[in-house]
Amino acid sequence: ELGPASGFLTFEMEKRGADVVAVEVPDDPGWDFVPYPASIMEPVYGPRRRHMQAIKNSFWFAHAANQSKAKLLYGDVYNLPEALGSFDVALMGSLLLHCHSPLRIVEQCAMKADTLGITERLYSELAGEPVCRLVPTRDNQVLDTWWNFSPDFFVQFLEVLGFRNTKVTTHVQHYLGKPHTLFTVVA
């Protein structure tokens, strides 16, 4: 699992019988921020670092509470180490929107796993075309989200990588009290 955050999915997969290895962003370089000028970014780094530390602490708290055997690597998702080994499934849940080079991450996972699962928010206006949309602009100053994707974007790229069978599903998830439709591509 890439980007486990609090580990909710990590521990749920483990409860269902999986041996889980998760990869999380290290403190340095940290979050894959949009490179706005320093005057915009400098005030963000300290609070975000504290926020990420709280999330990492929640993972370890839940790890202990669940008596988990899941392993966690703090590392570079753009260059997964050979020593990580190979896996039956690689899961990328609401992670790729935060990364400047999402296809590099998908490619890295494809080299390590037989099955890939990608979940992201569905933007119905993008559906039906293999496209993504850049989110940050000079004016909106969105710092931590790079992309909106169509499911077709990933389906087409997974086919390029040699995955012959893909399935797309959708579900509604509530976040901050509002329903959001997400898609999942399994290849």
MIROBA-379317 format. One line per 2 residues: number of its first residue (from 1); their letters; for each residue x, y, z of N, C-alpha, C. Coordinates in Angstrom, 3 decimals. Each point is the difference from the previous one (the first is absolute). Layout:
N
NUM> a> X/Y/Z/X/Y/Z/X/Y/Z  ...;
This chain:
187
1> el> 0.854/-1.178/0.000/-0.854/1.178/0.000/0.892/1.230/0.000  -0.295/0.914/-0.916/0.727/1.248/-0.024/-0.824/1.075/0.693;
3> gp> 0.659/0.762/0.879/-0.679/1.087/0.700/-1.031/-0.477/0.996  0.383/-0.782/1.005/-0.974/-0.576/0.913/-0.646/0.990/0.982;
5> as> 0.601/1.169/0.167/-0.521/0.993/0.954/-0.198/-0.649/1.363  -1.220/-0.014/0.520/-0.252/-0.567/1.336/0.068/-1.517/0.012;
7> gf> 0.019/-0.628/-1.177/0.083/-1.456/-0.080/-1.338/-0.712/-0.025  -1.083/0.738/-0.152/-1.317/-0.634/0.009/-0.063/-1.167/-0.978;
9> lt> 0.387/0.242/-1.263/-0.037/-1.084/-0.989/1.058/-1.061/0.281  1.158/0.433/0.461/1.065/-0.947/0.347/-0.529/-1.043/0.969;
11> fe> -0.619/0.469/1.081/-0.435/-0.915/1.050/-1.244/-0.789/-0.404  -0.837/0.588/-0.828/-1.161/-0.739/-0.499/0.450/-1.132/-0.930;
13> me> 0.956/0.289/-0.882/0.515/-1.055/-0.880/0.653/-1.101/0.825  0.725/0.391/1.018/0.663/-0.978/0.858/-1.028/-0.869/0.726;
15> kr> -1.073/0.606/0.479/-1.060/-0.763/0.671/-0.612/-1.030/-0.931  0.035/0.285/-1.306/-0.584/-0.906/-0.986/1.018/-1.006/-0.532;
17> ga> 1.186/-0.041/0.632/0.965/-1.037/-0.327/1.214/0.439/-0.798  0.114/1.265/-0.347/1.130/0.465/-0.811/1.237/0.253/0.853;
19> dv> 1.149/-0.273/-0.581/1.272/0.461/0.554/0.270/1.328/-0.692  0.040/1.088/0.770/0.022/1.333/-0.589/1.344/0.678/0.217;
21> va> 0.491/0.592/-1.085/1.148/0.902/0.053/-0.515/1.337/-0.513  0.149/1.026/0.799/-0.455/1.336/-0.386/1.211/0.899/-0.210;
23> ve> -0.158/0.960/-0.913/1.057/0.973/-0.275/-0.586/1.387/0.250  0.651/0.747/0.868/-0.457/1.341/0.375/1.089/1.014/-0.292;
25> vp> -0.420/1.222/-0.221/0.934/1.084/-0.293/0.903/0.262/1.228  1.301/0.122/-0.218/0.893/0.321/1.117/-0.121/1.484/0.365;
27> dd> 0.576/0.368/1.128/-0.026/1.410/0.411/0.723/0.884/-1.008  1.099/-0.485/-0.543/0.731/0.751/-1.017/0.124/-0.864/-1.236;
29> pg> -0.463/0.405/-1.143/-0.414/1.356/-0.328/-1.403/0.349/0.460  -0.784/-0.963/0.431/-1.343/0.293/0.477/-1.013/0.039/-1.123;
31> wd> -1.072/0.700/0.259/-1.135/0.073/-0.923/0.439/0.490/-1.364  -0.629/-0.503/-1.029/0.290/0.355/-1.383/-0.763/1.287/-0.367;
33> fv> 0.421/1.112/0.600/-0.698/1.271/-0.186/0.137/0.550/-1.410  -1.025/0.724/-0.416/0.070/0.794/-1.222/1.045/1.090/0.269;
35> py> 0.915/0.259/-0.936/1.123/0.906/0.276/-0.328/1.491/-0.172  -0.910/0.482/0.841/-0.266/1.440/0.000/1.227/0.736/0.542;
37> pa> 0.063/1.323/-0.176/1.132/0.768/0.527/0.152/-0.166/1.516  1.223/0.179/0.476/0.319/-0.183/1.425/-0.897/0.843/0.898;
39> si> -0.385/1.184/-0.438/-0.841/0.861/0.832/-1.346/-0.651/0.317  -0.474/-0.852/-0.876/-1.253/-0.725/0.227/0.264/-1.276/0.789;
41> me> 1.093/-0.680/-0.299/0.247/-1.330/0.557/0.595/-0.001/1.402  0.870/0.912/0.297/0.689/-0.022/1.302/-0.958/-0.111/1.188;
43> pv> -1.098/0.750/0.042/-0.911/-0.135/1.149/-0.718/-1.349/0.067  0.025/-0.753/-1.075/-0.727/-1.269/-0.073/0.811/-1.159/0.584;
45> yg> 1.302/0.042/-0.156/0.834/-1.160/0.333/-0.118/-0.451/1.450  0.127/0.899/0.942/-0.052/-0.382/1.416/-1.324/-0.626/0.389;
47> pr> -1.131/0.656/-0.266/-1.287/-0.616/0.340/-0.238/-1.334/-0.715  0.398/-0.110/-1.253/-0.207/-1.263/-0.713/0.869/-1.106/0.589;
49> rr> 1.218/0.333/0.372/0.872/-0.996/0.621/-0.617/-0.517/1.297  -0.568/0.903/0.811/-0.648/-0.417/1.252/-1.235/-0.857/-0.300;
51> hm> -0.763/0.389/-1.012/-1.178/-0.773/-0.400/0.405/-1.412/-0.441  1.025/-0.091/-0.822/0.463/-1.309/-0.473/0.547/-0.838/1.157;
53> qa> 0.662/0.628/0.957/0.495/-0.744/1.155/-1.157/-0.570/0.811  -1.077/0.768/0.138/-1.181/-0.502/0.701/-0.599/-1.197/-0.729;
55> ik> -0.048/0.064/-1.335/-0.516/-1.131/-0.778/0.908/-1.219/0.182  1.306/0.212/-0.055/0.936/-1.115/0.191/-0.140/-0.590/1.406;
57> ns> -0.179/0.856/0.996/-0.211/-0.490/1.369/-1.282/-0.824/0.083  -1.044/0.429/-0.713/-1.256/-0.757/0.037/0.187/-1.383/-0.617;
59> fw> 0.837/-0.095/-1.044/0.285/-1.310/-0.582/0.620/-0.914/1.056  1.015/0.506/0.695/0.696/-0.841/0.977/-0.881/-0.315/1.207;
61> fa> -0.868/0.925/0.387/-0.950/-0.272/1.079/-0.936/-1.139/-0.412  -0.574/0.106/-1.214/-0.903/-1.038/-0.492/0.747/-1.313/-0.245;
63> ha> 1.251/0.088/-0.424/0.828/-1.194/-0.203/0.097/-0.778/1.307  0.290/0.706/1.087/0.103/-0.644/1.315/-1.364/-0.507/0.470;
65> an> -1.029/0.822/-0.143/-1.341/-0.374/0.460/-0.525/-1.231/-0.723  0.357/-0.155/-1.273/-0.437/-1.153/-0.798/0.972/-1.169/0.067;
67> qs> 1.072/0.162/0.776/1.066/-1.009/0.057/0.403/-0.404/-1.414  0.200/1.011/-0.802/0.285/-0.200/-1.416/1.415/-0.508/-0.241;
69> ka> 0.121/-0.767/-1.061/1.310/-0.446/-0.475/0.370/0.706/-1.313  -0.833/0.939/-0.417/0.260/0.740/-1.243/1.330/0.736/0.114;
71> kl> 0.700/0.036/-1.119/1.272/0.716/-0.046/-0.229/1.353/-0.651  0.782/1.000/0.418/-0.114/1.331/-0.567/1.381/0.489/-0.396;
73> ly> 0.105/0.418/-1.260/1.232/0.566/-0.533/-0.241/1.480/-0.254  0.858/0.841/0.527/-0.031/1.412/-0.357/0.942/0.141/-1.184;
75> gd> -0.567/0.290/-1.160/0.843/0.006/-1.177/-0.600/0.748/-1.174  0.714/-0.040/-1.086/-0.302/0.723/-1.229/-0.896/-0.852/-0.894;
77> vy> -1.266/0.383/-0.150/-0.939/-0.778/-0.814/0.311/0.105/-1.487  0.835/0.963/-0.382/0.397/0.124/-1.400/1.100/-0.985/-0.367;
79> nl> 0.659/-0.566/1.002/1.092/-0.952/-0.223/-0.053/-1.064/1.085  -0.927/-0.918/-0.132/-0.143/-1.055/1.006/1.229/-0.908/-0.040;
81> pe> 0.572/-0.293/1.160/1.231/-0.791/0.017/-0.218/-1.455/-0.407  1.002/-0.571/-0.654/-0.034/-1.407/-0.406/-0.243/-0.901/1.205;
83> al> 0.595/0.355/1.133/-0.090/-0.819/1.209/-1.430/-0.110/0.529  -0.887/0.854/-0.473/-1.392/-0.056/0.433/-0.640/-1.320/-0.417;
85> gs> 0.481/-0.570/-1.086/-0.527/-1.274/-0.467/-1.166/0.164/-0.944  -0.791/-1.079/-0.132/-1.165/0.027/-0.883/-1.243/-0.332/0.822;
87> fd> -1.154/0.349/-0.589/-1.253/-0.102/0.742/-1.115/-0.496/-0.898  -1.021/-0.542/0.618/-1.199/-0.385/-0.738/-0.767/1.249/-0.430;
89> va> -0.123/0.967/0.910/-0.815/1.192/-0.240/0.764/1.236/0.463  -0.092/1.069/-0.777/0.475/1.327/0.424/-1.210/0.919/0.017;
91> lm> -0.188/0.700/1.098/-1.156/0.868/0.179/0.448/1.456/0.108  -0.632/0.845/-0.813/0.246/1.439/0.023/-1.337/0.678/0.226;
93> gs> -0.328/0.297/1.253/-1.297/0.558/0.353/0.067/1.488/0.261  -0.554/0.782/-0.900/-0.035/1.467/0.120/1.377/0.566/0.297;
95> ll> 0.951/-0.479/-0.743/1.403/0.400/0.150/0.499/0.757/-1.224  -0.365/-0.472/-1.169/0.613/0.501/-1.233/-0.326/1.461/-0.274;
97> lh> -1.140/0.487/0.473/-0.350/1.407/-0.185/0.986/0.927/0.684  0.721/-0.515/0.989/0.952/0.805/0.768/1.429/-0.058/-0.545;
99> ch> 0.200/-0.661/-1.127/1.354/-0.263/-0.492/0.227/0.628/-1.373  1.161/0.636/-0.170/0.263/0.679/-1.273/0.148/-0.957/-1.166;
101> sp> 0.418/-1.233/0.236/0.200/-0.968/-1.084/-0.751/-1.302/0.303  -1.324/0.032/-0.050/-0.763/-1.183/0.391/0.258/-1.232/-0.857;
103> lr> 0.272/0.186/-1.290/0.222/-1.166/-0.851/1.305/-0.705/0.350  0.971/0.729/0.491/1.250/-0.618/0.457/-0.288/-0.948/1.166;
105> iv> -0.888/0.414/0.887/-0.348/-0.836/1.151/-0.749/-1.250/-0.461  -0.953/0.175/-0.906/-0.737/-1.155/-0.529/0.979/-0.972/-0.668;
107> eq> 0.933/0.534/-0.772/1.007/-0.832/-0.656/0.839/-0.762/1.023  0.416/0.669/1.065/0.783/-0.657/1.043/-0.795/-1.145/0.631;
109> ca> -1.277/0.234/0.271/-0.841/-1.048/0.580/-0.214/-1.149/-0.975  -0.133/0.319/-1.280/-0.202/-1.039/-1.017/1.199/-0.937/-0.096;
111> mk> 1.183/0.507/0.317/1.198/-0.846/-0.031/0.079/-0.906/1.227  -0.806/0.263/1.015/0.097/-0.746/1.252/-1.224/-0.842/0.325;
113> ad> -1.131/0.239/-0.702/-1.232/-0.683/0.385/-0.726/-0.570/-1.210  -0.728/-1.087/0.236/-0.798/-0.647/-1.036/-1.316/0.734/-0.242;
115> tl> -0.540/0.600/1.052/-1.279/0.705/-0.071/0.180/1.382/0.603  -0.581/1.008/-0.660/0.061/1.362/0.514/-1.406/0.481/0.304;
117> gi> -0.120/0.758/1.081/-1.256/0.655/0.349/0.266/1.490/0.157  -0.759/0.808/-0.731/0.148/1.457/0.042/-1.366/0.591/0.320;
119> te> -0.067/0.791/1.060/-1.240/0.684/0.354/0.255/1.493/0.053  -0.857/0.755/-0.668/0.068/1.460/-0.008/-1.412/0.560/-0.096;
121> rl> -0.139/1.284/0.233/-1.300/0.653/-0.101/-0.431/0.074/-1.464  -1.297/-0.239/-0.229/-0.547/0.036/-1.346/-0.491/1.409/-0.331;
123> ys> 0.468/0.506/-1.113/-0.485/1.272/-0.547/-0.741/-0.362/-1.278  -1.331/0.028/0.067/-0.820/-0.520/-1.101/0.285/0.708/-1.323;
125> el> 0.394/1.270/0.048/0.287/0.716/-1.242/1.249/-0.527/-0.706  0.827/-0.765/0.700/1.200/-0.577/-0.613/-0.223/-1.431/-0.482;
127> ag> -1.051/-0.625/0.497/-0.246/-1.413/-0.308/-0.234/-0.188/-1.496  0.480/-1.131/-0.505/-0.179/-0.349/-1.402/1.197/0.324/-0.874;
129> ep> 0.941/0.737/0.522/1.223/0.355/-0.727/1.209/-0.331/0.872  1.104/-0.436/-0.581/1.208/-0.296/0.797/0.767/1.296/0.304;
131> vc> -0.512/0.777/0.969/0.557/1.323/0.271/0.218/0.222/1.495  0.847/0.982/0.275/0.138/0.523/1.349/0.013/1.522/-0.110;
133> rl> -0.283/0.659/1.110/-0.080/1.459/0.014/0.905/0.513/1.118  0.837/0.976/-0.351/0.874/0.628/0.990/-0.840/0.897/0.899;
135> vp> 0.118/-0.189/1.310/-0.822/0.733/0.963/0.588/1.365/0.369  1.293/0.094/0.359/0.502/1.294/0.473/0.049/1.047/-1.110;
137> tr> -0.295/1.219/0.403/0.153/1.155/-0.885/0.757/1.067/0.779  0.380/1.028/-0.680/0.678/1.112/0.661/-0.892/0.581/1.091;
139> dn> -1.305/0.030/-0.242/-0.911/0.681/0.908/-0.599/-0.873/1.096  -0.234/-1.296/-0.276/-0.673/-0.806/1.034/0.950/-0.485/1.097;
141> qv> 1.271/-0.030/-0.264/1.032/-0.397/0.967/-0.313/-1.330/0.693  -0.529/-0.946/-0.760/-0.171/-1.355/0.514/1.393/-0.599/0.101;
143> ld> 0.419/-0.332/1.212/1.384/-0.374/0.273/0.277/-1.495/-0.079  -1.010/-0.813/0.294/0.263/-1.422/0.202/-0.780/-0.920/-0.915;
145> tw> -0.697/0.553/-0.964/-0.717/-0.823/-0.969/0.417/0.447/-1.391  0.500/-0.955/-0.768/0.477/0.277/-1.353/-1.053/-0.257/-1.062;
147> wn> -0.779/-1.091/0.147/-0.779/-0.521/-1.126/-1.416/-0.395/0.367  -0.885/0.075/-1.000/-1.275/-0.712/-0.039/0.140/-0.975/-1.165;
149> fs> -0.517/-1.207/0.172/0.173/-1.048/-1.003/-1.337/-0.532/-0.480  0.004/-0.534/-1.198/-1.111/-0.844/-0.444/0.433/-1.449/0.228;
151> pd> -0.942/-0.910/0.221/0.382/-1.417/0.100/0.688/-0.482/-1.278  -0.452/0.522/-1.143/0.544/-0.415/-1.294/1.494/0.318/-0.133;
153> ff> 0.442/1.046/0.677/1.409/0.380/-0.001/0.846/-1.172/0.491  -0.428/-0.585/1.123/0.751/-1.122/0.562/-0.216/-1.283/-0.785;
155> vq> -1.228/-0.243/-0.462/-0.264/-1.207/-0.794/0.920/-0.025/-1.216  0.092/1.102/-0.713/0.837/0.044/-1.201/1.468/-0.226/0.345;
157> fl> 0.483/0.646/1.069/1.408/-0.171/0.359/0.276/-1.423/0.478  -0.921/-0.584/0.743/0.193/-1.379/0.456/0.044/-0.963/-1.180;
159> ev> -0.786/0.273/-1.023/0.070/-0.820/-1.213/1.362/0.143/-0.672  0.529/1.221/-0.028/1.347/0.230/-0.543/1.027/-0.835/0.754;
161> lg> -0.191/-0.110/1.322/0.941/-0.764/0.830/-0.187/-1.506/-0.125  -1.015/-0.425/-0.737/-0.188/-1.433/-0.224/-1.136/-0.632/0.784;
163> fr> -0.735/0.758/0.767/-1.152/-0.546/0.725/-1.153/-0.139/-0.983  -0.493/-1.220/-0.156/-1.020/-0.278/-1.005/-1.419/0.109/0.555;
165> nt> -0.154/-0.246/1.273/-1.328/0.010/0.610/-0.088/1.137/1.009  -0.911/0.918/-0.250/-0.231/1.086/0.947/-1.485/0.071/0.307;
167> kv> -0.290/0.420/1.200/-1.390/0.184/0.419/-0.080/1.321/0.748  -1.012/0.798/-0.331/-0.220/1.283/0.663/-1.305/-0.070/0.772;
169> tt> 0.052/0.370/1.264/-1.202/0.106/0.826/-0.017/1.380/0.642  -1.164/0.387/0.504/-0.125/1.262/0.724/-0.680/-0.268/1.337;
171> hv> 0.244/0.889/0.935/-0.690/-0.042/1.289/-0.045/1.412/0.569  -0.877/0.202/0.957/-0.126/1.297/0.657/0.646/-0.101/1.378;
173> qh> 0.809/0.973/0.296/0.675/0.069/1.295/-0.268/1.384/0.583  -0.242/0.062/1.291/-0.267/1.280/0.649/1.298/0.548/0.580;
175> yl> 0.265/1.246/-0.307/1.205/0.681/0.480/-0.409/1.390/0.450  0.321/0.319/1.235/-0.371/1.284/0.599/-1.499/0.268/-0.153;
177> gk> -0.782/-1.057/0.189/-1.447/0.124/-0.021/-0.643/0.076/-1.372  0.798/-0.123/-1.059/-0.548/0.093/-1.349/0.279/-1.286/-0.769;
179> ph> -0.976/-0.439/-0.820/0.244/-1.196/-0.815/0.870/0.326/-1.203  0.931/-0.899/-0.291/0.865/0.115/-1.169/-0.009/-1.347/-0.705;
181> tl> -0.119/0.041/-1.325/0.082/-1.224/-0.779/1.449/-0.266/-0.356  0.447/-1.206/0.254/1.352/-0.425/-0.345/-0.083/-1.138/-1.002;
183> ft> 1.056/-0.144/-0.779/0.107/-1.153/-0.900/1.159/-0.862/0.457  -0.110/-1.272/-0.307/1.091/-0.937/0.225/0.249/-0.751/-1.287;
185> vv> 1.251/-0.028/-0.409/0.434/-0.787/-1.146/0.807/-1.163/0.550  -0.383/-1.212/-0.348/0.742/-1.199/0.370/0.493/-0.620/-1.290;
187> a> 1.291/-0.262/-0.063/0.605/-0.591/-1.203/0.849/-1.187/0.406;
